[in-house]
Amino acid sequence: MIDGLNRALEYIESNLRGEIDTAEMARLATTSEYHFRRMFSALAGIPVSEYIRRRRLTVAGAELSVSRSGVLETAVKYGYSSAEAFTRAFTAFHGVSPGAVKRAPAVLKSQPKLVIHVTLEGATPMDYMLVEKPALTVVGFKARVPLVHEGPNSAIEDFTRSVDKVALRGLRELSDQDPAGIVSVVDNVAHPRTEGTELDYYLGVVTGKPSPMGFDVLTVDAHTWAVFTADGSAIESVQYLWRDIYTEWFPANPFRSVPGPEIMRTEYNDDFTVARFELWIPVESELNDNGA
């Protein structure tokens, strides 16, 4: 996996002045396009599209500083349809316009080339369980909220406070399968998964019983689920768990993520504070690619 990701990074560098195909990057990384995007974001901290944009603007800035190429010529070379679009992107990244760089020396920003190395981490084993489940239904409350990678999500906090706690407790009676009890579900995340990207957030239960009127319903296809747990009341606990799954567990195991919602089972104390998280992520085996 690590060698494949580095091949994809070299492919990016070789094609900064041309077309870069995400499907080809995924092929070089020997995984699916969906999983490649998720892995890259987890490892690099930014989506692959943003990394490519930054690398192109980095090289374009250096080129404008030392070459005789004009702004329009440089814009076209690095994939922009007009000098105006290039100038907006260039100025937002570097803090100075390309025209100003041509006229006089200027301070520029640089996005370093990424190289993925194997480090001596992961000394603590990660416990997980694989669960095969048929199609399931989530019944509860839904809100459209922004994605927050680290720290509290005020939109989710506000939504959770607004939910009718009596109705939520009543929904517990509908829970008849794992993940049991109150769950939260992240689905329909807009691409790319940058900070502030919108997603559907559900708070409810997984059930096979008829859905009562007045609730939001999400139907989820059959999947193999990798199930992980984290203790603690801080939301950072599950955020760090998600990060470790993509940066440590996936590279060490023959599985990849597949399109589908992520389900978090939350064990609450009596006062509705969080005691424990259980994170369900849909996966598929990569061994099938080799006929195993």
N, C-alpha and C positions, 0 to 999 in steps of 0.2 A: 504493500500500500504506500509506504513512504517513498520508495523508488518511483512509483507511478505518479504520485503527486509532484515530485520534482521534475519528472518528464513533462508534466502539464505546465509547470512554471517555466521551463525552458522553451516550450512551445509558445507561450505568451511573449517571451522576450524576442523570439525570432520573428514574431508577426505583429509587433507594435505598429508598423507602418502599413499593415494590411488587414485583412479580415480575420477575426479570431472566432472560432467556432466552439461553443461550449460542448457540443456533442463530441468533438475531437479531443478536447481536454479530458472529458470523462473516459473516452476510449483509452487514452494514454495512461490515465490513472486506474484503469481496469475496474471501473465501477459504473453505476448508472449516472445519468446527468443529474437527476434529482439528488442522489446521495453526494455526488461531487460538490454541488453547490452548498449543501448543508455542512459537509466536512470542511470545505474551504473557509466558510464563514466562522466556524467554530475555532479553527486553527489560527486563522489570520486576524480575526476580530472585525473583519469587513467583508462584504460580499465580493465575489470574484469580479463582478462588473465594475465595482468601485476601485478595486486594485488595478485593473486594466486602465481605467480612466486616469488614475493618479500616475501610473508608470508612463503613460503616453504624454501627459502634461509635464512630467519631470524631464523626459528626454526632449520634448519640444522646447522647453525653457532653456535647456543647455544648448540646443542647436541654434536658437535665435540669438543667444549671447555671443556665439563665435562664428556663425556662418553668414553668408550674404543672402540667405533665403528670406523672402518677404513673408509677411503675416499670412496672406491668403495661401501661398504655396505651402507653408508649414501646416496651416489648418487642414488642407486637403490631404496632405501626407499622413496626418495622424487621425484621419477618419471623420473630420468635421465638414459639414456641407456648405458652410459659409464662414467668412471671416468674423461675422458678428457672433455666431454661436461659439466659435473658438475663443474669441475675446472674452465673452462672458465666463466660460468655463475656466480659462487661463487666469483671469483676474480673481475669480472666486478661490482658486487653489493657491496661487502665488501671492496674492495681495497686491499685484501690480499688473498693468496691462502689457500685452505683447509689444505694442507700439513703443511703450516707455522702455522696455528692455532693449529694443533695437536702437533707441536714441542714446542711452547712457547705461553704465553699469548699474545693476540692481540686485537686491537680495532676493534669492529664489528659494522655494521649498523643494525638497527632494523626497520622493517615496522610494526607499531602498528596495532592491531586488529581494524577494523572499526566497529563502532556501530552507527546507525542512530537514532538521537533524534529529537523529535518535538520541534521546537523553535518558539518564538513569532516573526515571520517575516511575510511578506506579508500583512501588514496593508494597503498598497495601492492597490486597486483593479487593476487587469489586464484586459484591454478591449480586446475582441476577437470576431471573427465572424466565423461561420461555413458556408462553401460554398460547395455545391454539383456541381461537374463539370464532364461532359463527357470527353472522351479522348481528349487530346490537343496536339498541335505541337509547339515546340520551334524552331525558325529559326534564325540563327545568326553565331557567331564565337565561336570556341571551342579551349581550351588549356588544357593540363594536367599539374596540378600545385600541390604543396605540401599543406597540411592542416596546418593552423596556428590558434591556439586556442585563442590567445590574442595578440592584436597589429597588425600593418600593415603587409600585405602579399605582399612582394616585387615582387613575381612571378605574382600575379594578377595585381599589379600596372603596371608592365612592359608590361603585355599582354594588359591591357586596353589602355595604351599609344600607343601600336602598331596597335590597331584596326583603320581601316579607318573611320574617323568621318563622312565623307560625306556618306559612305555606311550605317553607323549606323543610321544617321538621315533619310536616305531613307527607312530603315527597319521600322521606326515608322509608315509609311503609311500602312504597312501590319497588324499592331496591330488592331484586331477587337473584342477583348473580354478581360475580366479580367483574370489575372492581366494585366492592360493596360500599354502601353508605353514600355520603355526599361526595361528588366528584366535580372537578372543574375541567373543562375541555377547551383546548386551543385548536381552532380550525380556520380554514380559509384565510391563511396569512398571505397578504399581498406581497408580490415580488418586487425588489429583493428584500431580504429580512434585515433591513437597516433599522436603527433606532427610530421609533416613531411610525414605522410601518403599521398599518391597521390590520386587525385580526378579529375573528368572532370568538367571544369568550362566553362559555356556558357554565352555569352553576346549577347542578341538578343531580340526577341519579341515572344509573344504567338499569334498564328494566325490560322485561318481556311482556309486561301487562299492558292492557289498553291505556292510552295516554289520556288523562283528564283534560277537559276543556280549559283554555286560558293559559296554557304553558307552551313554551317553544320546544320543538322536537328536532333532533338530529339523528338521522339514520347512518350508521357506520357499517361499511362492508366487512366481510370476514377477513381476519388478519392473523398472522403470527405476531405476538406482542412480546417484546423484551421488557421485563418489569424490574425496576430498581427502587430502592428505598433510601430515604434521608430523614434523620431526626432533627428536631429543632423547630422553633416557632418563627425564625427569621426567613423571609422570602429568599434571602441570599442562599439559604441552604439548598433549595431546589434549583436555583440558578447555577450554583456551582456544580450540583449534580449533573445538570444538563450539559454543562461545559465538559465535565470529566467523561461523560458518556461518549461525546463526539471526539474528544482529543485523546482519550486513553482506551475506552472499551472498543469502539468500532475499529481502530487501527490494529487491535490485538485479536480480533475475532472475525470469523468468516461470515459476517452479516453486513447488510447495508439497510439504511432507512428507505422506506417507500412512502409515496403520497398517502396522507391520511392524518386524522387528528391525533394530538397527543393528549392523553388523559391523566389527570393527577387525582389520585384518591387521597383525601385529606382526613386524618383522624383528628377530631376536635375534642378539647376538654369541655366540661359542662358549661363554661362561660363563653364557648365558641372561639376560644383561642386555639391556635394550631399546635398539635403535639407531634405529628409525624406525617411525612409525605410518602406517597407511592406513585412513581412515574411510569406510565405505560407508553411505549413507543412502538409503532408498527414497523416490522422488519421483514426481510427475506434473506434466505441463505445465498451466499455467493458460490457455494460448492456446486450448486446446480449448473453454473456456467461451465464447469469443467466435467460435467457428466457424473459427478459424485453422487 
